[in-house]
Amino acid sequence: MKRWYNTTIARIIIPIFLIGGVISLLSEKFIEKIFEKQLFDLDCKEIKAASEKYYGIVKNRYEVLFFNYGENKKSFLALEDSVKQETIRDLKSISKTQPYAFYIYDGKEFISIHKKNRDFNLSRLDLNTTEGSLNNNRYAIKEFIPWGWKLIILNDNVMLDAIIAANKKVIILVVLAVALLVSIVAFVVLYRALNIPFRKIFEQLDAIKKGKYKNIKLTKASEEIKSLASHINNMSNELQNRSQENQKLIDRLYKEKLYAKNILDSQTGMVIVTNGETIIDCNKSFLDFLNRYNSVEEFKKHYNCICDLFENHNDEEQKYLKRNDCAWVKQAAQKEQRAIIAKNGQKKHFKVNAKKFLYDESIIYVATFDDITDIVAQKEELKNRLYTDPLTKLPNRRKLLLDMVGIDSPVLFIINIDSFSEINDLYGYKIGDELLILLAKKLSRAISLFGKLYSFDKAPSDWMLYKLASDEYALLISEAPTKKEQEKIAYSLCHLVDNSHFPCQGVDIEIKITIGASDSDKIVLDDWDKAKNILSDADMALKKAKKDGLQYMFYEDGMNIKHDYTQNIKFAKKIKDAIANNRIVPYFQPIMDVQRNTITKFESLIRLIDEDGTVITPNQFLTIAKSSKQYESLTRIIIQKSFDYFADKPYEFSVNLSYEDITNHNTVNFIYDLLSNYNSPEKATFELLESENIKNYEEVKKFVDKVSALGAKCAIDDFGSGYSSFEHILKLRVDYLKIDGSIIKNIDKDPGAEVIAKAIVSFAKDLKIKVVGEFVHSEEVFNKIAALGIEYAQGYFISPPKPNAA
């Protein structure tokens, strides 16, 4: 239970009432002096407060200007005067409600903001002081350095005197009473009751402010002060606990920040944090790349944004960020972008991705820059390889087709080296490759000189040389010259190459070329089809020129080359369908024993039965079958069907084999297996076509020996056609010679043919080889070969080929 007399109120109020009675005894003069002094001091404080208030207004105006336009000196200076005028207007508006006079000294003159009731002689004012009196008028000066202003606040002593005069006696009594009360309470009562305990409390509060937490111990104090001290102690303990928790939180946040920074710096690519306008943070890789800067702050002194460093780049396949593109990070957040930044004069390519985050109610982006310079270089290298011939370094066929797209009237020359395969076979591929390189240089040089040597209706420009497959080149002219000028170009190229020597590794090689040309005069297609069509036409003209033995040829629609190709394609499909539908069949032409006048053998001849039943002879499709890779299948079908057909018949039979068949391992192994499993292999005879295509007689001999060992026979077909060699016949040891029809068909009229036939028969008899006469088309021919001793006859006189051997 608190004692009433031990409370602070009691200790203050009781002495006040006791002392109050003596106030009336004091003199009026003494009271007046004290009253004036109190008013004077109060006025000084208010003047200082007013100066601080006006100073704050000026300062705020300046800070707004500085932080908004400080980075742009020109804008800052342009707006500064208007801001000063707005500041003065604000001060004038505020000063109207204040009881003080207010001036601004701008270094040259005093600017009156508010004079109140009268002017002041400011020339006597000491501007180097911060406060003082001017003719008993108190003033305060506050200097605003950025603008060089001095803010001057003055009170008007006339007003103060009027107040004192009006309330002199009453105020003096009140002031004296208050003064006496304060003095007595302060020195007698409050000192013991409040000053000492509060001094300890204040010391404790100062300690708390400095972060030192100690409890207050008061033994002689009022209950209220003890209660206050207890509350302060509790607060101190609570603050100490919170301080410790905050320190732990600060330590944890610091560690997290350090951890995040280490993760950021561990990224090999550049990583930056930005708000879309300026960089907030970055990792070490970013600073390492921009080795001129050691921190983000240093970078920002020179650049507002990383987009200031982007290099403009035009890539048709990939979009690149442009220099000063302020929206770059938003684009990178939506879709992967690319950017180029130069370092030490070299352009570095970066893949740019960004993620958007909400942080502290603001949007930030984390953008990564991965260096893909090597990947881009590899892609360019692959692109160059895709469109460049690796040997001559000229653009290739893909590039030719691409370049022709979009050209209105191109002319294309295809240039082919005659007999290049023979050069490779004779000198080897290294010399062949060197020849291709030298010819590329020769053609390039010639093309560059055409514009100087000849006059064209359209001046040569953008003429381009290409290297196609194998030994072919192409010359593309984007604007078609006249036909006469085209012929001049083709002739000049052929003449130039014909009269040139190409030194290749010590070998002086002379070559000839053939040219096929085409233009787009009569072609109406889309660009890509047009390009392919021109290339196809030029290629057909080239093949036609080679076939006709010409140096060059220009494609014309009347050549029917396309028709021939169309027919070839049609026949290739026809052969494929016939194989699939079992319409490849053998026809059988009988071979007569001349002496006995009986049929003893049949030759199996291939036929293709069309869908409508038409019988197609081999001269119409065998060449196409070879070029379409179907010839092997046809050979095997005829052999198999012939063996099957004569398995139960009392006749021998023969099938034709070309050199391609004998050198085809699949075909010969098929024959060997068939003979090994056939009941009567002696019935079979394989007729080998004698021609200039036979390059390896050892391979042929090996086949003949193997077939003979398996019980079958062999014959030389078309013997005496101009490429036959008696020496080869001696080596092969065949069973039959079939004299070529070109000799037999005129043997009854041509003495020379008869002489040749006699020689062959004599040679064959000596070797015990039987002879067959082909193309026996009349009785006269038949009687003639019988008289010469030829054992067998075959031809339309005896019988044409039939679907059966009846």
Protein Blocks (a to p, Z undefined) as FASTA:
>chain_A
ZZfklpmklmmmmmmmmmmmmmmmpcfklmmmmmmmmmmmmmmmmmmmmmmmmmmmmmmm
mmmmmmmmmmmmklmmmmmmmmmmmmmmmmmmmmmmpcbdcdddehjaccdfbgojaccd
fklpcfkbmbdceehiacdddddfknopacdddddfklmmmmmmmmmmmmmmmmmmmmmm
mmmmmmmmmmmmmmmmmmmmmmmmmmmmnopacddddfbdcfklmmmmmmmmmmmmmmmm
mmmmmmmmmmmmmmmmmmmmmmmmmpmbdcdddehlacfbdcfklmmmmmmbcbfklmmm
mpmbfklmpccdddfkbccddehiaklmmmmmmpccdddddeehiacddddddddddeeh
iacdddddddfklmmmmmmmmmmmmmpcfklopacfklmmmmmgopabacddddddehkl
mmmmmnojklmmmmmmmmmmmmmmmmmmmmmmpccfbdcehiacdddehjaccdddfbac
dfklmmmmmmmmmmmmmmpccdeehiacddddddddddfklgccdfklmmmmmmmmmmmm
mmmmmmnopabdcddfklommmmmmmmmmmmmmmmmmmmnopaccdddddddfklopafb
dcdddddddfkopacdfklmmmmmmmnopmmmmmmmmmmmmmmmmmmccbdcdddddfkl
mmmmklmmmmmmmmmmpfblmlpccdddddfklmblmlmmmmmmmmmmnopacddehihi
lpacfklmmmnopabdcddfklmmmmmmmmklmmmmmmmmmmmmmnopacddehiabfkl
mmmmmmnopabdcdjkloccdfbfZZ
